[in-house]
């Protein structure tokens, strides 16, 4: 895949941030995570939500106008303006048991050097566990699949049991056809002048 505007999404613990950083490093383009825009910076983090309009406005200031970037996380329900600028989306999936094992290990590592709010951690993990529950009305596999079906850009689905290198190479080797791209992107590709608490 050529350097472009790419969105990498999936459940918490599926490896979206890791993969997005890996692709951005190869392309030498900015990596952003939706969580950094969804949440206001606080200590402890993930306490106060940034208003939706402010999230997009901040993205506009930081990276959206660039020719290429990689954005990880979920923007279902608030990021349609951002997604309309994407050339493609990568959707990561992972067996729920393995995903929760990785997620719990990650959360413990991230909290090694600061006090752990066990209650907040338990609430977050309970929320993340419900991703694969079809009856859950929060961020879930069901809502992601429904949202993906509405996108005008091509979507690459990958199983996160692969290593980060394998996932990165799968993205870099992906060749979505011009017919899969939004029409304005097709014009650009043909050389015509131009006119992410993880609860998000």
N, C-alpha and C positions, 0 to 999 in steps of 0.2 A: 504494500500500500504506500502511496506517495505521502509526503508530508501534507497534513490537512488539519481540519478542525474535527477532532475525534472525541466522542463521549464514551466512557467506559463505565458500565453500570452493572448492578447485581445486588444480592443481599449482603448485609453486614457479615464479614468473615469470608466472603467469596474471593477476595484478593483484588478488588477493583483498583485500590490506591497503588498497590505494588506493581500491577501490570501497567497502569497509566504512567507511573514514574519511569518504568523501564522503556516504554515506547517513546516518551518525551525525551529521555536521555539520548536515545539513538537519533532521533530527529533533531535534537538540539533546539527544542521549542519549550515554551512554558508549560508546566504542569500545575493545574489548580484542582482543588477538591471542594465539592459542593458544601461540605460541612463548614468550611472556613467562611462561607458567605451566609449560610443558613443561621449560624450561631454568632452572637456577639462575643467578643473576647472577654472572658471572665476567669476568675480564679476562685473556686474550681471551675473548669470549663463546662460547656453544654448546659447552661442554666437559663440564659435569656435568648429568645429567638429574635433575629433581625427581621423587620418588616419585609415582605416580599419585594416591594418596589425598590427598597434600599439594597437588597441582595443583587438584583440585576444591575442597578446603577453602579454598584461597586465593581461588579464584574466588567462593566463597560469601561470603567476607569483603568482597571488593572490588565485585562488581557483580551477581551472580546474582539476589539478591532483588528487584532493581529491576523496575519494570513494563515497561521497554523498554531494549534495548541492542543493539549490533551486535558480533558476534564473528567475527573472521576466522581462517583457518588450518585445520588438520586435527586432528581428535580421534578418528580411527578407531582402535579398540582400547583407548581409555581414557576417552572422554568421553561415554558413553551417558547418564550421569546428567545431564550438562549439556544434551545434545541433547533429552532428554525434556521440557525446559522451553521449547524453541524453538517459535515459531509457524510458522516457515517457514525454508527453506534456499535459498540461491542457489548454483548450481554453475557455475563459470566454466571454459570450455575454450578452447584456443588451439592453432593449428597448431604442432607440435613445434619446427620450425625457427625460427619467429618467437619462440616462448616462450623457447628457449635463447638467442637473440640478445638479447632483453630481459633475461634473467636474468644473463647474463655482463656486460652493460653496467651493470646495477644493482649487482652485486657489486664491480665496479671502482670505481664512484662511492663506495660505502659504505666502501671501504678507502683512499680518497685521503689521509685524514689520519692513518693509522696504518700500521705495518709490515704488509706482506702476507705471509701464510704461503702460499706458492705451492702447497705440497704439500696443505695442508688445502683450499685453494680448488679444486684439481684433483679431489680426492676428492668434495667436495660437488657440483661440476658433473657429475661422472660419475654420481653418485647421482641427481641431478635429471634427467639425460638418460634414465634408465631408466624414468621414469614411464610412458611410452607403450609399454613392452615388456610384452606379456601374460605373459611367463614370469617377470617380476621379482616376487619374493615380498615386497618392501618396499612402501612407499607408492606406489601406482600407479593408473592410470586404472581398471584392472580391479577393484582392491580398493575404490576409491571408488564405482564403479558398483554393485558388490554391496552395499555399505553403504547407498547411497542407496535401493536397492530395498526396504530393510527399514524405512525411516522412516515414522512415522505422520503426519508433517506434509507440506504441499505443497512441491514443489521447482520452482524456476524455473531453467531452463538458459539461459545466455547465452554468446555468442561474444565473447571478449575482443579481437577485432580492432576492435570498436567503441571509440569514445573513452570516457574516464571519464565525461564528461557524459552521453553516450548510455546508457551502462550504468546510471548513477545514475537517469536518468529512466525507464528500463525497469523498474527495481525500484520506484520511487515510483509508477509507473503501473500496476503489477501489482495485480490484484484477485482473489486466491484466494477461491473461494466458501466460505461457511460450512461446506459439506459436506466441504471439503478439510481443515478444521482438526481437530485432536484435540478430542474431545468436551468436555473441560474448558475449552478455549479458546472453543468455541462458546457455552457457558454465559456466559463472561465477556463475549463480544462482544454477547450479547443483554441484558446489564445485570444478570445475577444476581449476588448478593453473592459475594465470593471466600471460601472455607473457611479454530587458530600452536603445535638449529639448524633451523629450517625443516624439520627432519627429522621433526617430530612428525606 
